[in-house]
Amino acid sequence: MIGTEHDELDRIATGSAAPRFGEIVSRRLGEIGDRLNGRRVCVLGGAGSIGGRFAMDLLGFAPAEVLVCDKNENGLTDLTRDMRADPRSRAFGGKLEFFCLDVASPEMADFLAAHGPEVILNFAALKHVRTEKHLHSVRYMLRTNVMALRAIIADGALARARTLFSISTDKAASPANVMGASKRLGEYVMGHGKAVHPDVFISSTRFANVAYSNGSILQSIVTRLRERQVFGVPARIRRYFISQAEASQICLLSLLGEFDGGISIPREDLLAPDVPILDLARSIVARHGYDPVEMRDEDEARSALPGMVASGRYPIVVTGGDTVGEKPQEVFHADFETAEPTREPALLRVPFPELPDWGRFDAALAACLDAGDMDDVLDAMGGIMPEFHHLGSHRHLDQGI
């Protein structure tokens, strides 16, 4: 369940031979189990990379029911087959069910009321910075990352549930893009939920980029290499990386008592130093048996690709790294936040942000959803979240490869 080693691609991305949080999970397995064993557990966004890995790891515990929801019907079907085929499912004595549902849909409230889960684990999210290019996508992002969480708290689900966990992102610390800002707003929602429901365990986590997760740049590099297609990598952009096994482990650890009312974050010095994505691209290309060759022109790289592959070389199109919302480096907590020590030196706790005027918060969210253009959205977000400093640019991520 915990994972004892990384494969070679994971080692390239993380700089670690084995998952770095597995020993802690093993040592505190009983405490984590106390929150899950014998419970009705609902996993929202369960067909994504992190939610799916976490749902698989749940089979190693003893919940009475596991209800997995996701809007991605094909992904949910794949996860169903994977979980049914996993050897742990034979030992799992509980009820396992899968539901094609969008966390932001009106059916979600009815679903939670009908099934009454005692533990709600929310992995559903719009997670890409590029999504902020279009206003309609931004509205859906806010409904998914903020309003859905707000509804879980406001619609009575926490009258039945005793545990709520919802994943955040390192981009919520001093957010520079709308995605990060939306996840920061979700942290405000969880803080409000904890204030209203002090007896309910509520926690979150921010962690590094998850290597080779769905839609990630490292996954794209591997796919492009397999398909013999060109790919682009931004210059001057550095990131921390963790594996999918480590992501699930951090989420499990976020269910420990010391994270109630707060956000778990990894200690930066425990992780490998944040690395230039371009360096990782070179290593991945080399791992696939090619000599990496950096190029600047996308069309030139496409034309040269067949001949380069034949001679054991592969082009990497180096882009400017100057697109909307992309900070050169990410952090796990802002300068104005307190990162508190916990029982585990590998993890710190950041308290949920407090919002004194909840009515103003709801009004600002309504203004975002009714906004006529992106400037109105940015103004409304900035009005309730002074830590939001949007990093603008004339270029968007989806304008290149």
N, C-alpha and C positions, 0 to 999 in steps of 0.2 A: 504493500500500500504506500509506503513512504518513499520508496525509490532510493537505491543505494549507489547508483552511478549515472553519469552523464554520457551520452554518446559523443562521438567526435565533434559533430556540429555544435552541440550544446557546450562542449568544452571551449570551442573557438569563441563563442559568443559571451560566455560567462567567465572564462578564465579559471573555471573550477572543475575538478575531476568528478565531483559528486555534488548532489544538492546540499546547499549549505544550511538548511533549516531542518533536515530530517532528524538529526539527533535530538533537537529540542522537541519535535513532535513525538518522537518515541518516548522521551522522558516524561512528557506531560499528557500522554495518550489518555490516561484515566480521566483527567479534568476535561479534556475535549469531549470524551465519550459521555460524560455526565450531562452535557448540553444536547447531545444528539441521540443517545441510546433510548429506545422506547418511545421516541417522539414522532409526531407527524411532521415531516420536513418537506418544505416546498423550495425547489430551486428554480428561480426565475432567470431566463437567459441561459438555460442549461446546455444549449447546443453550441455555444461559442467555445473558443479554445480553453479559457480558464474555467468557465462554468461546467463544461463537459468533463474536464480533468477532475474538478472537484466532485462532480456527481459520481464519477467512477470511484474516487477515493472514499465516498460515503459508504460504498458497499463493504468496506472494511470495518465499519461500525455496526451498530445494531438498532437503527431507527425502526419504528413500527411501520412507517410508510415513507416512501420517497416519491414525491410528485414533481416531475420535471416539465417545465413550460418553456417554449420558445416559439417565436414567430416564423423561424426558418424551418419550413416543413421538411425539406430534404435533409438539412443538418440534424433535425430531431430524429428522422428515420435512421440515419447513420448511427447516431448516438444510441438509439434503442437497440440496434443490432450489436453494437460494440458492448453495451452493458449486459445484454442477454448472453453474449458469447464469453464474457470475462469469467475466469474460473471463480472469482469471488462471488459471482451471482448465485452459484450453486450453494454456497454456504449462507447466503443472505436469506433470512427467514421472513423478512417483511414484505409489504406490498410495494410494488414498483409500477408506476403508471406515467404515461407521457401525454402531454396536451399541447396542441398547436394553438398558442395564444400569444398575443402581443401584450406586453406589460402595460402599454399605454392605451389599450382598448377599454371600452366600457364594460366588456365581459369580465375583466379581471376582478373587479369588486365582487361580482356575483360568484365567480370561481372561488375566491378566498372565503367568502361567507359560506358557501356550500361545503367546502372541504375543511375549513377551520384548522389550518396548519398551526402547530405550536412553535415552529421554527421557520422563519422566512429568510432565505438567502438570495439576495438580488445581485445577479451578474449582468442583467440586461443593461445595455448602454449603446449609445452612438459614440464611438470612440475616436473618430478620425478628425483631425484638424481641418482637412479639406472640405468637410461637410458644410462649413460656414459660408461657402461661396454663394449659395442660393438661399433666399429668404424662406421658402417653403421647407427646405431641409432643416433650417435653423429652428423653425417652429416645431417640427417633429422631434428634433433633438431635445428641445426644452420639455416637450411632453414626456419623452422617454426618460431623460436624465434627472428631471426635477419634478414635474407634475405627477408622474406615476408614483414616485416615492411619497410625495405629499398626500396622494390619495390613499396609499396603504396606511398612513398614519391617521388621516382624517376620517376614513370610511369605516372605522371600527375593527379593522383586522387586528390591531394591537390589543383589543379587548380580549382576544382569544390567544394570540401569539405571545410567547414569553421571551422570544429572541428575534431580533431583526439585525441582519448584517447586510450591508450594501457596499459594493466596491466603488472606490474613487480612483484617483489617478495622481501621479506626481505633477501633472499639468495643472492641478487645482491649487498648487502652492504658487502664489504670486501669478495668477493666470494671465497669459498673454494672447489667448485666443478664445473664441466663443465656446469651443468644446471644454477647455479647462475651466472656463467661467461657469459653464452649466454644471459641471461636477462640483465646483466650489459651492454653488447654490444648493446642490444636493446635500452637501455637508451641513449647511445652515439648516436645511429641513430636518436632518437627523438630530442636530442639536436641539431644535424645537421639539421634536418627538420625544427626546429624552426628558426635557423639562416637563412636558405634559404627561408622560408615562414614566415616572421615575423608577417604577418597579420592573419595567421591561428592560432586558439587556439589549443595548443598541451599540453597534460598533461598525467601523469601516476600516479600510486600509488604502494607503497609497504605496505603490511600489514601482520598480523600474520597468522599462520596456520588456515585454515578454517575448523572448526569442522565438522566431518562426511561428508565432501565433497567426491566426487568420487575418489576412490583409496587411501584415507587417512587412516592412522593407526587407527583412532577412528572408522571410518566406518567399517574397517576390524574387529575390536574387536566385534562390534555389530553383524556383519554378522556371525562371527565364533561362537558366543554364540547362535545365532538362529539355526545354522546348527550343533551345538554340535561338534565343531572341536577345536583342540588346536590352540593357537595363541602365537606369540612371541612379547615381548616388550623390547626395549633397556634400559639397565641400564644407569644412569648418563646423560641422554638426557633430557633437559628442553626446553619447547616451550611456547610461547604465543598463545592463541587461541581466535578466534572470531567466531561468528555464521555466517551462510550463509546470514541471514537477514542483519547483520552488514557489511558483505563484500559488498553487493549491496549498502547499504547506503554510505559507504566510496567512492565507485565508483561514485555515484551520486554527492557527495560533491566535488569530484575531478574535476567536471565540472564547479565549481565556478571560477570566474575571478581571484582570488588570486593564483590559481594553474597553470595558464598559464606559460609555459616554465619551469615547474618543476614537482616534484614528491611529492604527499601527503604521509605523514606517521602519524600514530597515536602516541600520546604522551604515552610513556611507562607507566607512573604513572597513566594514565587513565584506562589502562587495569589491569586485575587481575595480580598479580605477575606471571612471567613465572613459570610453574609447571613441575615437573618430569612427563613424560608420564606414568611411572610406577604407580604413584599415581592416575592418571586419570583412568588407567586400573582397579585398585583395586575398585575405586568408581563405575565404569560402571558394573563390575561383581557383586558388591553388589546390585546395582540398579536392576539387573536381578534376584535377590533372592538367590545368591550363596555366600558362604564364599570363598574369593580368597586365593589360595595356590600357593606360588612361587616355581618354580622348575627350574632346570638348564639343565636337559637332555630332549631333544625333544622326543626321542623314549619312554622314561619312562613316560612322560606326556601322550602320545597317549595311551599307555597300561593302564594307571591308569584312563583315562577320564571316561569310563562308570561307574565304581564303585564310583568315586568321585561325579559325577553328581547325582547318586542315593542317595548319603548321603548329598546332599546340598552343595557340594564344587565344585570349578572349578579351574583347573590349569592355571597358567600364566607362560609361559616359558620366563625366564629372560635372554636376550642375552647380548653380551658384549658392544654394543654401540660403536664399533670400526671399522665401515665399511667406505668405501671410501667416502670422501666428507661430512661426518656428523660432524658438529661442536657441541660441548656440549650445546652451547647456541647461539641463533641468536640475531642480533641487527637490528634496522631499519635504522640506518645511521652509516657510518664509522667515525672514529676519524678525518679524513682529510676533511670530508664534513661539510658544514654549514647547520644546521637545523634552518630555519627561522621561527619566529612566524607569525601567520596569524590572520585574524579576529576571528577565532574560536580557543580558547585555546586547544581544544581537538586534533587539527591537526596541524602539522608543515609542512613546505615546504622545500624540498631539491632541489636546482637548478639542471637542467640536466648537466651532465658532458660535457666538451668541448673537442673536438679532433682537434688539429691544422692541422694535416696532414691526410686529408681524403683519399688521394691516397694510403698512407701506410695502412690505415684501410682496404680498399678494397683488397689490395694485401694480407694482413694477412688473411682475410676471405677466399680468394681464396686458400691460402695455407692450411687452415683448411679443406676445402672441398676436396682438392686433397691429403691430408695427407695419408701416407701409414700405419701409426700406431698412437696410442694414444700419444706417446711422441712427435711426430711432431705437433699434435693438441695443446698440452699443451705449447709447445715452441712458436708456432705462436700466441696463445692467450696471453701468458705472454709478448711477444714482443710489443704488442700495449696496454696492460692493466697491468701496473706494480702492481696494487692493487690486482691482482689475485694470490693467494697463494694456490695451490692445496693441499688438505689434502689427501695424499695417504694411502693405506692400502692393505693388501693382501686379505681382505674380501670385498665382495660386498653384498648389501642389498638383492639381490634375491638368495643368497646362503643359506638363512634360511627362517623360517616361519615368 
